[in-house]
Amino acid sequence: LFSNCLGYFYTICWTLDGYPQLIKNALRRDTSGLAVDYLFLNFIGFAAWTVYNVAMLLDEDVRRAFRSRNGGRDPLVEPH
């Protein structure tokens, strides 16, 4: 239960972390505080994290490789 709550909290924080700056820029009608690199890299990181989790959840070859390298244990990725 704690692990699930922590995972949800982490995902929500990561998803929402860029919005305050975007809202501030929209209200000011100025992008002086916005780092485009940050937004781009955050998007790339989120996409990579999504691909990793989907592969661990749905691809049996990936799950088999994980088991062979981790003493037969299943990946901890679960659908919610």
C-alpha positions in Angstrom: 0.0 0.0 0.0 2.8 2.4 0.9 4.6 1.7 -2.3 1.5 2.3 -4.4 0.8 5.6 -2.6 4.4 6.7 -3.0 4.3 5.8 -6.7 1.1 7.8 -7.3 2.5 10.8 -5.3 5.7 10.7 -7.3 3.9 10.5 -10.7 1.5 13.3 -9.8 4.4 15.6 -8.6 6.4 14.8 -11.7 3.4 15.5 -13.9 2.5 18.8 -12.2 6.0 20.2 -11.6 6.1 22.4 -14.8 2.6 23.9 -14.5 3.3 26.7 -12.0 6.0 28.2 -14.3 3.8 27.9 -17.4 0.9 29.6 -15.6 3.1 32.3 -14.4 4.4 32.9 -17.9 0.9 32.9 -19.4 -0.3 35.5 -16.8 2.8 37.7 -17.4 2.7 37.1 -21.2 6.4 36.6 -21.0 8.7 33.5 -21.2 11.7 35.0 -19.5 11.6 32.3 -16.7 11.0 29.4 -18.9 13.8 27.0 -19.9 12.8 25.2 -23.1 15.4 22.6 -22.4 13.8 21.7 -19.1 10.4 21.2 -20.7 11.9 19.1 -23.6 14.1 16.9 -21.3 11.2 16.4 -18.8 9.0 15.3 -21.7 11.7 12.9 -23.0 12.2 11.5 -19.4 8.4 11.0 -19.0 8.2 9.2 -22.4 11.2 7.0 -21.5 9.6 6.1 -18.1 6.3 5.3 -19.8 8.0 3.0 -22.4 10.0 1.2 -19.6 6.8 0.6 -17.6 4.7 -0.6 -20.5 7.5 -2.9 -21.6 7.9 -4.3 -18.1 4.1 -4.8 -17.9 3.3 -6.2 -21.3 6.3 -7.6 -23.1 7.0 -11.2 -21.9 10.5 -11.2 -23.4 11.4 -8.2 -21.2 9.8 -9.8 -18.2 11.7 -13.1 -18.9 15.0 -11.2 -19.2 14.3 -9.4 -15.9 13.6 -12.7 -14.2 16.7 -14.3 -15.5 18.9 -11.4 -14.2 17.1 -11.1 -10.8 16.9 -14.6 -9.4 13.5 -15.5 -10.9 11.7 -12.5 -9.3 9.0 -10.8 -11.3 9.2 -7.1 -12.1 7.3 -4.9 -9.6 5.5 -3.0 -12.3 1.7 -3.5 -11.8 -1.3 -2.1 -13.6 -3.4 0.4 -11.6 
